[in-house]
Amino acid sequence: MILTRLILAHLVGDFLLQPDKWVADKERKKLKSGYLYLHALLHAVLAFVALWDLWLWWMALLVGGVHFVIDAVKLVFQTQRSKRIWFFADQALHLLSLVLIASLQFPYFYFMDIFTRGNIAIITAVVFLTTPASIIIKMLLSAWTPVTAEHSDIRTDSLVNAGKYIGVLERLMVFAFILLNHWEGVGFMIAAKSVFRFSDLAEAKQRKLTEYVLIGTLLSFGIAIATAILTSIELK
């Protein structure tokens, strides 16, 4: 499949064959860095090798050219503060560009093939399990006010929004395990979270906080399981 080959070439060029020296030079000199142009040329060569078809030379050149434009835009607008955001935006744009380029070579890959009934069901479920599910759980738990660490005997530091991201990741993993028919993975996740999370709560000796977290955890797993089951039915 052309798209898979192009993604492989991208991963090799962007992560395996790009030394830190190149990255530092590009960030310092931006468009004046010779490594920027060498990097784009490398991607064109890797794409050509991955495709291994002389008739698709134009696609390899297009990959290199588009990659250069995306990297150039990132270097121009990226700041030290927005570096992380631009990293993910850059990778997302590269992936989108590869999908669009691959779609030009029908019948090897057709862009609209992505939007099948099953794929739409999976995409909808994944989107639902992120922010929408987090908001629903938050609203369901809003009737109770948890006892925070400030009122307990144990004071701990916590990452900003860590609970939200943990919830999203656990729901997506539960969703994937069920779709792959590996229910034992769900049990493993529940056991692992119980060990790491509830041991801390037991030390805090706050029953209300423990009950609050337990309800939130069960809601999160329950929503993920229900979503996965409904998606499985849709895929049949």
N, C-alpha and C positions, 0 to 999 in steps of 0.2 A: 504494500500500500504506500502510495507516494507520501501521504501526510506523515505516516510513521517514520519514514526515512528522513524526511525533512526535519522532524522534531529531534531525531537522533543526531543529525548533523549539527543542529542548533545547540544541543546539550554539550556535545563534544567541543564545539567552538567557543561557547560562552563560559563553560565551567572547567573543562579539562585542559584546553590548550590556550587559555588566556592567563598568562602570569600576572602576579600582583604588580609587577613593574609596569606592565601595560596599563592596568587600571589606574594606578597612581599618576602616570604620565598624562593619560587622557583627562583625568579630573583636574590636573594642574594647568595643562596647556589648552584643553578643550579642542576646538576645531583646528588648532595649529599642531596638534600631536600627530606625528606620523603613524603611531600605533593605531589610531582610529581608522585610518585608511587600510592599514595592514590587516586589522581585525575584520573589516568588512570583506576584504579580498579573501581572507581565510574562510569566511563563511560561504562565499561563492564557490570556492574550491571544494569544501567539504560537502556542500549540497550537490555539486556535480558528481563527486565520488559516490555519495549515497544513492543518487538516482541511477548512476551507471548506465546512462542512455545518451548517446551523442545528440539525438533529436530533441532532448530536453535541456540543451545548453542555455537556452533563453530563460528557463525557469531558474537555473542556478544563478545567472547574472541578476535576475530580478530579486532573488533572495538576498544576495549581497548588497544590492542597491537599496532595498527597503530597510535592511538591517542598518546600513550606514545612516539613513535618514532618521530612524528611530533613536539610534544612539546619539546622533548629533543634537537632536531636540532635547534629549535627557541631559546631556552635558551642558547645554546652554542655560537651561532653566533650573537645573538641580543646585540646591544649596546644601550646606552641611546639615541643616536642620531637616530638610525634606528628602534627604538621601534615601531613607528607608522606603518612603512612599514612592519615589521615582524608581527604585529598584523593582518593586512589584508592578508598577505601571508599565515599565519598560518590558518586563517579561510577558505581561499580558498582551501588549501590543505586538510583540514578536510572535507569540502563539497565534493571535488573530490573523496576522499577516501570512503566516504559513498555511493556515486553513484556507484563506482566500486565494493564495497562490496555487495551492493544490487543487482547488475547485476549478481552476482554469483548464486543467487537463482532464476533461471528461472523456471516456467513462471510468478512468482510474479512481476518481473521487468526485462526488457531486455534493456541493455544499448543502443542498436541501435534504440530503440523506440523514443529516443530523436531526432534523425535526420530524422523526417518526413518532408514532403514538407512544411507544415505550420510552423513548428518550425524553419526550416532553413530560411524561409522568414522573420520571426520575428527576429531571431538572426542577420540576414544580415541588417535589418532595424535599429536595435538598435545600431549595430556597426557603421553604416553610420552616425547616428545622433549624435555620440560623436565627436571624433577628425576630421574625414573627413569633416563633415558639418561645423565645426568651421573653418577649413582651407579654405573651399570654400567661406564662408561668409567673412572671412578676405581678401581674394583675390578680391572679388567683391567690397569691401569697400576701397581697397588700392588706388583707384583713388582720394579719398578725405582724407585730413589730418584734423583730429578733433582738435578742440581747447581744450587743456588740462586745468586742474584746475590750473596749474601754471600761465596761462595767464588770469585767471579770477579773479574776486573780492573775490571769496570764495575758500578757500583752505581746502580740505578734505583729510583724510587718507583713503587708500583703501587697501584691502587684496590683496596679490600677486595672480594674475591669477583669481581673483574672478569673473570677467566678463565672462571668458571662462567657468568656472564651472556652473555659473548661466545659461548660454546659453544652456549647455548640459542638465542640469536638466530640464529646461523649455521645451526643445524639447522632452525629454523622457516622461514627464508628458502629453504633448499635444498628443503624439503618443498613450499613454495608454488610455487617455480619449476617443479618436476617435475609437480605437479598441473596447472599451467597449460601444460604442455608447452613450457617454455622452458628446455631443458637448457643453452643457452648461458649462462644466468644462473649456473648452478652453476660453470661454467668460469671465469666472471668473478670469482666469489667466491673460488675457490681461488687465482687469480692475484693478486687484491688482498691476500689474507691473506699470501701468500708474500712480497709486496713489503714490507708493513708489519711482519710478525712475524719473518720469518727474516732480514731485514737486521739487526735488533737482535741476534739470536742469533749471526750471523756475527761481529759486532763483539765479542761476549762471548768468542768463541773457546773455547766449551765444547761439545765434540762430543756428549757424553752428554746434555746439556740439549737440544741441537738435535734429537737422535734421539728423545728423550722427547716433545718438543712435536710433532714430525712424526708419531709414532705416534698420539698423542692426536688430532691434527687429522684424520688419515686415518680413525680409528675414528669420530669425530664425523660426518664427511661420509658415511662408509659406512653408518652406522646410519640417518642421515637419508634417504639414497637408497633403502635397502632398505625403510624404512617407507613412503616415498612410493610405491614400486612396488607394495607389497602393498595399500596403500590404493587405488591406481588400479585394481587388479584387483577389489577389493571394490566399487568404484563402478560397474563395468561391468555 
